[in-house]
């Protein structure tokens, strides 16, 4: 007898494999003639040749991966859309404040800006080390876990999650090793067009599956956009820590800003950031929350498995295979983009400083990419025990995000501050937030949501840096406000 279920699965797999290969070939065709000289600008900034179209596509897809599609939909509530909507604030800060400065100082890594603003390299080394630890311990394994979970949900539980994760890691590492940021950005953009379109199709089909009624039978707390005090995003936190979290992520995070620094000039970079911001506001919010709420109505509280189950339910086999290919591409590009940033941080900030001049960044990048990929794969099982991948990521990011942002704030708004003072502020912030996160007695006594406590961490880190500068080192910080930014704008106007 003809087995239609097996036939449908076969079509799904064929379409998945075919489209994954097609994106790879298309990317190769686009970057095949690019000049390669092995310099850091060539490998990590795509030879400074990304147009606004690829800057926007790369920024969007580096962020939009299964961390969002699986993690946010896994919360199965509309409230999580605020993480994406609030991203507009961070992208505007990137476009108008940070992009002009990164180009003014000819940066390859965001940490180069810190070295220029302080009187020593130590703060650059510390922040780069924190970024490296975050990428290897958080971003890379989390992307592999959430991607593997989605593919396992879609194709069935007969294959272990780690098998999918390893496959995604190997393909992502290949893009970084053989194509650098140029290949990553091109693949981001090509696959991004497909995934955004299909993700919107899924929103429509999901709504159609419940007759466009997501209200009946769904608890009100899963539909509201005004979070209660015990929700993942209490409403008041939108006006406290949320903005600073977004500024850190979009404006000072190497994984994102590296794409904006790869354009030929400030104007082209800003155009790409503006387009990414428009996508963030108009397209991304519905695709990261609506399917999760519909999944709650259809399947109940199924957590991070919600998105994969819904896709398997509402899409025909051939189209679910196409979407699986696009999601796999999103995971691969996120993984490869973070991997490329990781290698850039090590090569530029550590190897050239402590080991020696790098003659060919392609060769060094291949070695470091292999090591980082192996470590990320080994850490994937740790994330399988998390109740919610997206909430876990946000809390872990808090350990470094506000302390790092404090170093940028002090460096950009003041002069005559020692690098040791900035380090004191960062160390204070990490210690404070670690005590809040891992000490139940301390966090219970404080009684604040972690987003609120991020504001306290940020401002006390700034205060600690300035106090150490004055009391311990006897130096008086000088407030310069926006003078540095105005200088960058004047230089750009003259150019």
Protein Blocks (a to p, Z undefined) as FASTA:
>chain_A
ZZfklmmmmmmmmmmmmmmmmmmmmmmmmmmmpccehiaklmmnooopacfklmmmmmmm
mmmccklmmmmmmnopaklmmmmmmmmmmmmmmmmmmmmmmmmnopabfklmmmmmpgcf
klmmmmmmmmmmmmmmmmmmmmmmmmmmmmmmmnopkbcfklmmmmmmmmmmmmmmmnom
mlmmmmmmmmmmmmmmmmmmmmmmmmmmnoopakgopafklmpcbdcfkbmbdfklmmmm
mmmmmmmmmmmgmklmmmmmmpfbfklmmmmmmmmmmmmmmmmmmmmmmmmmmmmmmnop
nhjmlmmmmmmmmpcfklmmmmmmmmmmmmmmmmmmmmmmmmmmmmmmmmmmmnoccfbl
klmmmmmmmmmmmmmmmmmmmmmmpfblklmmmmmmmmmmmmmmmmmmmmmmpghiafkl
mmmmmmmmmmmmmmmmmmmklmmmnopafklmmmmmmmmmmmmmmmmmmmmnopacddek
jmmmmmmmmmmmmZZ
